[in-house]
Amino acid sequence: MASFSRIEVVQEMGRTGMVPLFYHPDVEVGKKVLSAIYAGGARLLEFTNRGDYAHEVFNELNKFAAKNLPDLIMGVGSVTDAGAASLYMQLGANFVVTPVFRKDIAIVCNRKKVLWSPGCGSLTEISTAEEMGCEIVKLFPAGTYGPGFIKNIRGPQPWTNIMPTGGVSPDKDNLKAWFDAGAYCVGMGSKLMVKKQDGAFDFKAIETLTETALKIIIDLKHE
């Protein structure tokens, strides 16, 4: 069962402006990543539903966060059916992110009042999702659409909250383009979860990049 209400999740996404994305099959590696982004100031994490037994890894990481990082809001991404959404909600997922809009996922998440954020690529899809109670729309792959897409959508629909994901990086020019266009928050994966030359995660660099990106975002939000 979710520990945070959907309203709390929406507010935290708006406050910090960033949702780190991450997946790794090793629980111990995951704990270090969670600790790194937490030390950098992040209070949200989207664990990507990828690979066999991903839900078991999420289960252990969510327990770790509840005990050691109590205000870290854990959610799940890349969910493609209602069954998977229900499973992750049983394991305590506080939000569910999907690559496409699916009515079946909307229904099961709404039933338990868990935030769901569907991937949408047109004004019609966005409007349909919002009619189903969507608070924040995911734009993916954001690099394909560009910041102009958000600006154009928010012309006729200024109430729409959009989270671009894919093509977002922790540098000021990139972040400024998205937030100037009206992004509510951004999802950030590989550009944040950097690795060393040997392929291992660079936990200190992840912490530093998280802190830097969050500071840039806060400054942009107050310009």
HELIX and SHEET records of a PDB file:
HELIX    1   1 ARG A    6  THR A   16  1                                  11    
HELIX    2   2 VAL A   27  ALA A   39  1                                  13    
HELIX    3   3 ALA A   54  ASN A   68  1                                  15    
HELIX    4   4 ALA A   82  GLN A   90  1                                   9    
HELIX    5   5 LYS A  103  ARG A  111  1                                   9    
HELIX    6   6 LEU A  123  GLU A  131  1                                   9    
HELIX    7   7 ALA A  142  TYR A  145  1                                   4    
HELIX    8   8 PRO A  147  ILE A  153  1                                   7    
HELIX    9   9 LYS A  172  ASP A  180  1                                   9    
HELIX   10  10 PHE A  203  LYS A  221  1                                  19    
SHEET    1   A 4 ILE A  73  GLY A  77  0                                        
SHEET    2   A 4 LEU A  44  THR A  48  1                                        
SHEET    3   A 4 MET A  18  PHE A  22  1                                        
SHEET    4   A 4 VAL A 186  MET A 188  1                                        
SHEET    1   B 2 PHE A  95  THR A  98  0                                        
SHEET    2   B 2 LEU A 115  PRO A 118  1                                        
SHEET    1   C 2 VAL A 137  LEU A 139  0                                        
SHEET    2   C 2 ILE A 162  PRO A 164  1                                        
END                                                                             
